[in-house]
Structure formats: structure tokens, C-alpha cells
Amino acid sequence: MITHRSPTGSALIAAALVAALSGCVDRGGWQAAPQLAPARLTAERTLSGMPVESSAWPAEGWWHGYRDPQLDALVAEAIAGSPSLVAAGARLRAAQAQALGVSGLKLPNVALDAQATRQRYPENDLYPPPYAGSYYNSGRLALDLSYDIDFWGRNRALLAAARSGGEAAEADRAAARLALEVAVVRAYVQLDLWYALLDVANEQLEQQTSIMQLTQERVAAGLENVARVKQSEGNLALARAGIAAAQANIDLARNLLGALAGAGPDRGQALPRPHLTAPGSLALPATLPADLLGRRPDVAAARAQVQGAAQGVKAAEADFYPNVNLAAFAGVQSIGLGQLFEGSGTIVGVTPALSLPLFNRRQLRGALEARQAQYDAYVGQYNQTLIDAAHDVADVVTNWRALEREAAEQQTALAAAQRAYDLTSERYRAGLDNYLTVLSTENQLLLAQAVGAELAAQRLTFSVNLVRALGGGYTPPAPAG
């Protein structure tokens, strides 16, 4: 038995007429939200005066520039063992799997259909005796093919949207990795700072201990009253409290580093003192903020989301138009399994099908408006992300300039405090001044040293912030062919 179905001329005319009368998509007066152009984020005055180098973009493994092998090991452990990166990788695989599934819409769908049925054929049906009123086995073995011709580009838009989702997930994973790297280095800088402040606190304790001993001696000699002793006792207690606070902050920084490394607190407690090399100066790339589009993973992710949302709008618009599908089959079919593979059992058929939405246009309209709203939301997020990226760079530049001025003043104060301490010590050795005056000038020296330690930590932190603001060495993957 051979069957063949083909569209008649009238069917083709009807199909063309339906397509012509299907109507245009009503976008409801929607105007897509405008994307912010990087050229509008002018920053010439804000960034003026900073050194500019074409090679100033961070490189992969940027933290190696601080020349601390222990830091290198911590960042490597964090990347290898971070649960957040595992989750980001899973989201990327899910997006890639979705794109793979959607890509199948562009290809014909072929299925093998094998059936064996025992049934009673009714007396009043298509089948004459001896089949009518009797039980017979029937079989069918065929390849069924269907293909969506995609006249209006719906499937192409869905595939482009899915690929943009994969690009966004890839950039999100890079952003998560950069955030982890930055968090590790910042915590390590804080650990270094608290060790430096602990040094100052220990010197203050020694100083206050000496002052206490001298005050007690002067009270015993009748040169001071007991109130001065109590004051010295209070200062000594405060010095001990400063040491306890510095040590607690060291332990907290170690705990944080252990967690960031994907290990327990004991991993952090095993860390010895850092040995970081601070950068002497900062330089900016020549083309800011325009190149932030391709250098920052969060900006790249936001842009990919906008591109995907735009394709989603196209797909929703295509749903308003007729859908043309081509179905075909080829195989064998017979009543009685013994005759299944005889030549007379061959079946072949072709069925074009046209589907036109008529009574579900509100549903389609709602889906389109949802896609339009999603697009506008992603554009808003992209614009804000781009603004934040330019703002991050400007903040680093502003903070670095202020740091340079503060550091210069701190060096002046430190030199003055050191000179005062040296002169007072010489006067003491010459019998022209007492030791309490020496200890008092030493206190100013210690304060200047503490400020210096904090400014050194800020220098390191601002350099890390600039790396983050410039994308941390992110390079977007080449577009799929």
C-alpha cells in the first residue's frame, strides 16, 4: 500500500492568503530603552594627570606582581576549591546545554516509529471482510520526519538568545573568579597591616612599661604624686588592649583567608606573616572608559544579557505570524505481521501544516510585553554596570591622588618625629632632659609609624581596586562561528 499526500493548488493559495491576512505585530507603542554609549561617560578631567600606558591593562595572574609566594598559593587554592566558582561553572554548563537544545530547532526532527498492535476491526469501517469483525495483528515501521521551516526567524532568534545567555554565564563566571581573587588579596593585605600595627602596639607597650617604672621611681623619690602612677597604669592597660585587638584582627584575617581558600579555619591559622611588595605608582590604559566594554566581565555579562533579550523580543514577535511545518514519513505498514516487509506494505507521505494564532493573541501579547519589559530591565542593568565601571576607575584615581598627598605629609611627620626623638635622646644622654620627655617624643614617632603602616596598606588596596576596576585581565572568548 502506497500513500502520497501533497498540497493542492487551492491549499497553497489559501496558505498564502492566510499569511497575508495574519496581520502585523502590535508592539503597543513600545520604545526600546536606549543603551548608554561609553563615549558619553567622559572622564578626561577626572583622569587627567595619571600616567597612561598602552600595557596598563591587568594581566592574568596579576597578584604575582606583589611578589609573595604565600599569596600566590592562597589564590590558587581559592580558585581550585571555591564553592562559588563551582556554582558559577554549573550555571555556565546549564546555559550551554540550553543553547545546544535550542540549536536542534534548526534541524529536521527524525524519529523511528515501530508499532505492533493486535486489534479487532469493526464491521462498519474501512476494512472489508475477512478483516471486519475479526482480530488481526498489524505492524508499522517508519521514519517520521518533521521540520519547522522558520519563515519568520523565530528559531534563529531563540538560538541567538540562548547563545547570548551562554556568553553572559561565561562572563559571570569570570566575574565571580575576579571577585574571589580580589577578596583573597584584600584579606591578605589586611593581615599584613595588622601585623604592622601589632609591631607598633608592642613598642607602645614597652614604652608605657618604661614610663610606668620611671613614674613609680619618681613617686618613691617624692618627685611625682600617686595620681601620675594611676595615669601610667591606665596607659599601660590601653597598650595591652591594643595588642589584644591587633592579635584578634590577625586571627580574624587568617580565618577569612582560610574560608576564601575553601578550607577550614586551621588553614588560615597556619599562615606566617605576609611579605608584600607595594607598587610604586599606578598607570591607566589610554582608552578609558570605552575599552571597559571588553575588559570587565560584569560589563560583558550585562551586554550579553541585553543582546539575548533583544533576540527574545524578536522570537516573541515571530509567534504572531503563521508557523509552517513540514511533516513526512516513509516505511512499511500492514495488517498481519508476516506481510510487513512485502513491497505492497510501503508507505510514504508528506504533510505540510500551517498554524495561525487566532484566539490566543492575548497570550501572545502578554508574552511579547514580558519580553519587552525584560529587555528594558537588562538595558537598565547594563547602563548602570557601565556607569559603575567608570565610577570605579575614577574612585581609584581620586583615592590614589589623595594617598600620594597623605603619604608625603606622613613622611614629613615621620621624619620630624624621628628627629625630635633623636634630639631628645641626645639631651637625655647629656643630662639636659629627663627620660619621660624622651618617651613622650617616642610616642609621636610610634603614631607616625602606625599611620605609615595604614597608608602602606591603602596603597596595596588601591592597586587591587584598580585591577578590579580594569577587569583583572579578563579577555572575552572569541565568538562562536
C-alpha positions as CSV (number, residue, x, y, z in Angstrom):
1,M,0.0,0.0,0.0
2,I,1.5,3.3,-1.1
3,T,0.0,6.6,0.1
4,H,1.2,10.1,-1.0
5,R,-0.2,13.4,0.2
6,S,0.7,16.7,-1.5
7,P,-0.8,20.2,-1.2
8,T,-3.2,21.1,-3.9
9,G,-3.1,24.5,-5.7
10,S,-6.0,25.7,-3.7
11,A,-4.3,24.8,-0.5
12,L,-1.2,26.8,-1.4
13,I,-3.4,29.8,-2.4
14,A,-5.2,29.5,0.9
15,A,-1.9,29.4,2.8
16,A,-0.7,32.5,1.1
17,L,-3.9,34.3,1.7
18,V,-3.8,33.4,5.4
19,A,-0.2,34.6,5.7
20,A,-1.1,37.9,4.0
21,L,-4.1,38.4,6.3
22,S,-2.4,37.3,9.5
23,G,-1.7,41.0,10.4
24,C,1.3,42.8,11.7
25,V,2.6,42.6,15.3
26,D,1.2,45.2,17.5
27,R,4.1,46.4,19.7
28,G,1.8,48.6,21.7
29,G,3.8,51.8,21.1
30,W,6.8,50.2,22.9
31,Q,10.1,52.1,22.5
32,A,13.1,50.1,23.5
33,A,15.2,51.6,26.3
34,P,18.3,53.3,24.9
35,Q,21.7,51.8,25.7
36,L,24.3,54.1,27.2
37,A,27.2,54.8,24.9
38,P,30.6,54.6,26.6
39,A,31.6,57.9,24.8
40,R,29.1,59.7,27.0
41,L,31.0,58.8,30.2
42,T,33.6,61.5,29.7
43,A,36.4,61.3,32.2
44,E,39.2,63.3,30.8
45,R,39.4,65.8,33.6
46,T,38.9,63.2,36.3
47,L,41.7,61.0,35.0
48,S,44.0,63.8,33.9
49,G,47.5,63.8,35.3
50,M,47.6,60.0,35.8
51,P,50.4,58.1,33.9
52,V,49.0,56.5,30.7
53,E,50.4,53.3,29.3
54,S,49.1,51.1,26.5
55,S,50.1,48.0,28.5
56,A,48.4,49.1,31.7
57,W,45.6,46.6,31.5
58,P,45.9,43.9,34.2
59,A,47.2,40.5,33.1
60,E,46.1,37.1,34.0
61,G,47.7,36.2,37.4
62,W,48.0,39.9,38.3
63,W,48.5,39.1,42.0
64,H,52.0,37.7,41.2
65,G,53.1,41.3,41.0
66,Y,53.1,41.5,44.8
67,R,55.9,39.0,44.9
68,D,54.6,36.9,47.8
69,P,54.7,33.1,47.1
70,Q,52.3,32.5,50.0
71,L,49.7,34.8,48.4
72,D,50.2,33.0,45.1
73,A,49.4,29.7,46.8
74,L,46.3,31.1,48.6
75,V,44.8,32.4,45.4
76,A,45.5,29.1,43.6
77,E,43.8,27.2,46.4
78,A,40.8,29.6,46.4
79,I,40.3,29.2,42.6
80,A,40.6,25.4,42.9
81,G,38.3,25.0,45.9
82,S,35.7,27.8,45.8
83,P,32.1,26.6,46.0
84,S,31.0,29.9,44.4
85,L,33.1,29.1,41.3
86,V,31.6,25.6,41.2
87,A,28.1,27.1,41.2
88,A,29.1,29.6,38.5
89,G,30.6,26.8,36.4
90,A,27.3,24.8,36.8
91,R,25.3,27.8,35.6
92,L,27.6,28.1,32.6
93,R,27.1,24.4,31.7
94,A,23.3,24.9,32.1
95,A,23.3,27.8,29.7
96,Q,25.5,25.9,27.2
97,A,23.1,22.9,27.4
98,Q,20.2,25.2,26.8
99,A,21.9,26.6,23.7
100,L,22.6,23.1,22.5
101,G,19.0,22.1,22.9
102,V,17.7,25.2,21.1
103,S,20.1,24.6,18.2
104,G,18.1,21.5,17.4
105,L,15.2,23.6,16.3
106,K,17.1,24.5,13.2
107,L,17.4,20.8,12.2
108,P,14.8,18.3,11.0
109,N,13.4,16.1,13.7
110,V,13.6,12.4,12.7
111,A,12.2,9.6,14.8
112,L,11.9,5.8,14.3
113,D,8.4,4.6,14.9
114,A,7.9,0.9,15.4
115,Q,4.5,-0.5,16.4
116,A,2.9,-3.9,16.7
117,T,-0.9,-3.9,17.5
118,R,-3.5,-6.7,17.9
119,Q,-7.0,-5.3,17.5
120,R,-10.5,-6.2,16.4
121,Y,-11.6,-4.4,13.3
122,P,-15.2,-3.2,13.3
123,E,-17.7,-4.4,10.8
124,N,-18.7,-0.9,9.8
125,D,-15.4,0.7,8.9
126,L,-12.9,1.0,6.1
127,Y,-11.7,-2.6,6.2
128,P,-13.8,-5.3,4.4
129,P,-14.1,-9.0,5.3
130,P,-12.3,-11.0,6.4
131,Y,-10.8,-8.2,8.5
132,A,-14.1,-6.7,9.5
133,G,-15.3,-8.2,12.8
134,S,-12.1,-10.2,13.4
135,Y,-8.9,-9.9,15.4
136,Y,-5.7,-9.3,13.4
137,N,-2.1,-8.2,14.2
138,S,-0.9,-5.1,12.5
139,G,2.5,-3.5,12.3
140,R,4.2,-0.3,11.3
141,L,7.8,0.5,10.9
142,A,8.6,4.0,9.6
143,L,10.8,7.1,9.9
144,D,8.8,10.1,10.8
145,L,10.3,13.5,9.9
146,S,9.2,17.0,10.8
147,Y,10.8,20.3,10.0
148,D,9.9,23.8,11.1
149,I,10.7,26.0,8.1
150,D,11.1,29.0,10.3
151,F,9.9,31.6,7.8
152,W,9.9,34.4,10.4
153,G,13.2,33.6,12.1
154,R,11.7,32.6,15.5
155,N,14.0,29.6,15.9
156,R,17.0,31.6,14.8
157,A,16.2,34.3,17.4
158,L,15.8,31.7,20.1
159,L,19.1,30.2,19.3
160,A,20.8,33.6,19.3
161,A,19.2,34.4,22.7
162,A,20.4,31.1,24.1
163,R,24.0,31.7,22.8
164,S,23.9,35.2,24.4
165,G,22.8,33.5,27.6
166,G,25.9,31.3,27.4
167,E,28.1,34.3,26.8
168,A,26.6,36.0,29.8
169,A,27.1,32.9,32.0
170,E,30.8,32.7,30.9
171,A,31.3,36.3,31.8
172,D,29.5,35.9,35.1
173,R,31.9,33.0,35.9
174,A,34.9,35.3,35.1
175,A,33.4,38.0,37.3
176,A,33.0,35.5,40.2
177,R,36.6,34.4,39.8
178,L,37.8,38.0,39.8
179,A,35.8,38.8,42.9
180,L,37.3,35.8,44.6
181,E,40.9,36.8,43.6
182,V,40.3,40.4,44.8
183,A,38.8,39.2,48.1
184,V,41.8,37.0,48.8
185,V,44.4,39.7,48.1
186,R,42.4,42.3,50.1
187,A,42.2,40.0,53.1
188,Y,45.9,39.3,52.8
189,V,46.7,43.0,52.7
190,Q,44.7,43.4,55.9
191,L,46.6,40.6,57.5
192,D,49.9,42.4,56.6
193,L,48.5,45.6,58.0
194,W,47.5,44.1,61.4
195,Y,51.0,42.6,61.7
196,A,52.5,46.0,61.2
197,L,50.1,47.5,63.8
198,L,50.9,44.7,66.2
199,D,54.6,45.8,65.9
200,V,53.6,49.3,66.8
201,A,51.4,48.1,69.7
202,N,54.3,46.0,71.1
203,E,56.6,49.1,71.0
204,Q,53.9,51.1,72.7
205,L,53.7,48.5,75.5
206,E,57.4,48.7,76.0
207,Q,57.2,52.4,76.1
208,Q,54.3,52.5,78.6
209,T,56.1,49.9,80.7
210,S,59.2,52.1,80.9
211,I,57.1,55.2,81.7
212,M,55.4,53.2,84.5
213,Q,58.7,52.2,86.0
214,L,60.1,55.7,85.9
215,T,56.9,57.2,87.3
216,Q,57.0,54.8,90.2
217,E,60.6,55.7,90.9
218,R,59.8,59.4,90.8
219,V,56.9,58.8,93.2
220,A,59.2,56.9,95.6
221,A,61.6,59.9,95.4
222,G,58.8,62.3,96.2
223,L,59.0,63.9,92.7
224,E,55.5,62.8,91.5
225,N,52.2,62.2,93.1
226,V,50.3,58.9,93.1
227,A,47.8,60.2,90.5
228,R,50.5,60.1,87.9
229,V,51.1,56.4,88.7
230,K,47.4,55.7,88.1
231,Q,47.5,57.5,84.8
232,S,50.5,55.4,83.8
233,E,48.7,52.2,84.8
234,G,45.8,53.2,82.6
235,N,48.0,53.9,79.7
236,L,49.7,50.5,80.2
237,A,46.3,48.8,80.2
238,L,45.4,50.5,77.0
239,A,48.6,49.4,75.4
240,R,47.9,45.8,76.3
241,A,44.3,46.2,74.9
242,G,45.8,47.5,71.7
243,I,48.0,44.3,71.4
244,A,45.0,42.1,72.1
245,A,42.9,43.9,69.4
246,A,45.7,43.6,66.8
247,Q,46.2,39.9,67.6
248,A,42.4,39.3,67.3
249,N,42.3,41.1,64.0
250,I,45.2,38.9,62.8
251,D,43.3,35.8,63.8
252,L,40.1,37.1,62.0
253,A,42.1,37.8,58.8
254,R,43.6,34.3,59.0
255,N,40.1,32.8,59.4
256,L,38.8,34.7,56.4
257,L,41.7,33.6,54.3
258,G,41.1,30.0,55.3
259,A,37.5,30.3,54.2
260,L,38.3,32.0,51.0
261,A,40.8,29.2,50.2
262,G,38.0,26.8,50.5
263,A,39.4,25.2,53.7
264,G,38.8,25.3,57.4
265,P,40.0,28.0,59.9
266,D,43.1,26.0,60.6
267,R,44.4,26.7,57.1
268,G,44.4,30.3,57.9
269,Q,45.9,29.9,61.4
270,A,49.0,28.3,59.8
271,L,49.8,31.4,57.7
272,P,53.0,33.2,58.7
273,R,53.5,36.9,58.3
274,P,53.0,38.3,54.7
275,H,55.8,39.8,52.7
276,L,54.2,42.0,50.1
277,T,55.8,44.4,47.6
278,A,53.7,47.5,47.1
279,P,53.6,49.2,43.7
280,G,55.4,52.5,43.4
281,S,52.9,54.1,41.1
282,L,49.7,53.4,39.1
283,A,49.1,53.8,35.3
284,L,45.9,53.8,33.3
285,P,45.2,52.5,29.8
286,A,44.9,55.0,27.1
287,T,41.3,54.3,26.0
288,L,39.0,54.6,29.0
289,P,36.2,54.1,29.6
290,A,35.4,52.8,26.1
291,D,37.5,49.6,26.4
292,L,35.8,48.7,29.7
293,L,33.2,47.1,27.4
294,G,35.5,44.3,26.5
295,R,37.7,44.2,29.6
296,R,35.3,43.9,32.5
297,P,33.4,40.7,32.9
298,D,30.4,42.2,34.6
299,V,30.0,44.7,31.7
300,A,30.4,41.9,29.2
301,A,27.8,39.8,31.0
302,A,25.3,42.7,31.1
303,R,25.8,43.4,27.4
304,A,25.3,39.7,26.5
305,Q,22.1,39.8,28.5
306,V,20.8,42.8,26.6
307,Q,21.7,41.0,23.3
308,G,19.9,37.9,24.4
309,A,16.8,39.9,25.5
310,A,16.7,41.6,22.1
311,Q,16.6,38.2,20.4
312,G,13.9,37.1,22.8
313,V,11.7,40.1,21.7
314,K,12.2,39.0,18.0
315,A,11.2,35.4,18.9
316,A,8.0,36.7,20.7
317,E,7.1,38.8,17.7
318,A,7.5,35.9,15.3
319,D,4.9,34.0,17.4
320,F,2.3,36.3,15.9
321,Y,2.9,35.0,12.4
322,P,1.8,31.7,10.8
323,N,4.0,28.8,11.6
324,V,4.7,26.4,8.6
325,N,5.8,22.9,9.4
326,L,6.6,20.1,7.0
327,A,6.0,16.5,8.1
328,A,6.8,13.3,6.2
329,F,7.1,9.6,6.8
330,A,8.4,6.6,5.0
331,G,8.3,3.0,5.9
332,V,6.2,-0.2,5.9
333,Q,2.8,-1.0,7.3
334,S,0.5,-3.9,7.0
335,I,-2.3,-5.9,8.6
336,G,-0.6,-9.1,9.5
337,L,3.0,-9.0,10.6
338,G,4.0,-11.6,8.0
339,Q,3.3,-9.2,5.2
340,L,5.1,-6.2,6.9
341,F,8.1,-6.3,4.7
342,E,6.4,-7.1,1.4
343,G,6.6,-4.5,-1.3
344,S,2.9,-3.7,-1.1
345,G,3.3,-2.5,2.5
346,T,5.4,0.5,1.6
347,I,4.1,3.8,2.9
348,V,5.2,7.3,2.0
349,G,3.6,10.6,3.0
350,V,4.2,14.3,3.0
351,T,2.1,16.7,5.0
352,P,2.7,20.5,5.1
353,A,1.0,22.1,8.0
354,L,0.2,25.8,8.7
355,S,-0.6,27.0,12.2
356,L,-2.0,30.5,12.6
357,P,-2.7,32.1,16.0
358,L,-6.3,33.5,16.1
359,F,-7.8,33.2,19.5
360,N,-4.7,33.3,21.7
361,R,-3.4,36.7,20.8
362,R,-3.8,38.0,24.3
363,Q,-1.5,35.2,25.5
364,L,1.0,36.1,22.7
365,R,0.6,39.8,23.5
366,G,1.4,39.1,27.2
367,A,4.5,37.1,26.3
368,L,5.7,39.9,24.0
369,E,5.2,42.6,26.6
370,A,7.1,40.4,29.1
371,R,10.0,40.1,26.7
372,Q,9.9,43.8,26.1
373,A,10.0,44.5,29.8
374,Q,12.9,42.1,30.3
375,Y,14.8,43.8,27.5
376,D,14.3,47.2,29.2
377,A,15.4,45.8,32.6
378,Y,18.6,44.3,31.1
379,V,19.3,47.6,29.3
380,G,19.0,49.4,32.7
381,Q,21.3,46.9,34.3
382,Y,23.8,47.3,31.5
383,N,23.8,51.1,31.7
384,Q,24.2,51.0,35.5
385,T,27.0,48.5,35.3
386,L,28.8,50.6,32.7
387,I,28.4,53.7,34.9
388,D,29.7,51.8,37.9
389,A,32.7,50.6,36.0
390,A,33.7,54.1,35.0
391,H,33.0,55.3,38.6
392,D,35.2,52.5,40.0
393,V,38.2,53.7,37.9
394,A,37.5,57.4,38.9
395,D,37.4,56.4,42.6
396,V,40.7,54.6,42.4
397,V,42.3,57.6,40.8
398,T,40.9,60.0,43.3
399,N,41.9,57.9,46.3
400,W,45.4,57.4,44.8
401,R,46.0,61.1,44.4
402,A,44.8,61.7,48.0
403,L,47.1,58.8,49.2
404,E,50.1,60.4,47.5
405,R,49.5,63.7,49.3
406,E,48.8,61.9,52.6
407,A,51.9,59.8,52.2
408,A,54.1,62.9,51.5
409,E,52.7,64.5,54.7
410,Q,53.2,61.3,56.7
411,Q,56.8,61.1,55.6
412,T,57.3,64.7,56.7
413,A,55.7,63.9,60.1
414,L,57.7,60.7,60.5
415,A,60.9,62.5,59.7
416,A,60.1,65.3,62.2
417,A,59.1,62.8,64.9
418,Q,62.3,60.8,64.3
419,R,64.4,64.0,64.6
420,A,62.6,65.1,67.7
421,Y,63.2,61.7,69.3
422,D,66.9,61.7,68.3
423,L,67.4,65.2,69.7
424,T,65.5,64.4,73.0
425,S,67.6,61.2,73.4
426,E,70.8,63.2,72.9
427,R,69.7,65.8,75.5
428,Y,68.8,63.0,77.9
429,R,72.2,61.4,77.5
430,A,73.8,64.8,78.1
431,G,71.8,65.2,81.3
432,L,69.8,68.1,79.9
433,D,66.4,66.4,79.8
434,N,64.6,63.6,81.6
435,Y,63.6,60.2,80.3
436,L,59.9,60.9,80.4
437,T,60.4,63.6,77.7
438,V,62.2,61.0,75.6
439,L,59.3,58.6,76.0
440,S,56.8,61.3,75.1
441,T,58.6,62.1,71.9
442,E,58.8,58.4,71.1
443,N,55.0,58.2,71.4
444,Q,54.8,60.7,68.5
445,L,57.2,58.6,66.5
446,L,55.1,55.5,67.1
447,L,51.9,57.3,66.0
448,A,53.6,58.3,62.8
449,Q,54.7,54.7,62.2
450,A,51.2,53.5,62.7
451,V,49.9,56.0,60.1
452,G,52.6,54.9,57.8
453,A,51.5,51.3,58.1
454,E,47.9,52.2,57.3
455,L,48.9,54.2,54.3
456,A,51.1,51.4,53.0
457,A,48.0,49.1,53.3
458,Q,45.9,51.6,51.4
459,R,48.5,51.7,48.7
460,L,48.2,48.0,48.2
461,T,44.4,48.0,48.5
462,F,44.0,50.8,45.9
463,S,46.2,48.9,43.5
464,V,44.0,45.9,43.9
465,N,40.9,48.1,43.4
466,L,42.4,49.4,40.1
467,V,42.9,45.8,39.0
468,R,39.3,45.0,39.7
469,A,38.1,48.2,38.0
470,L,40.0,47.3,34.9
471,G,38.7,43.8,34.7
472,G,41.5,41.7,36.2
473,G,42.9,40.5,32.9
474,Y,39.6,39.3,31.6
475,T,39.5,38.5,27.9
476,P,36.2,37.7,26.3
477,P,36.1,34.4,24.4
478,A,36.0,34.5,20.6
479,P,32.5,34.5,19.2
480,A,31.3,31.1,18.1
481,G,31.3,30.5,14.4
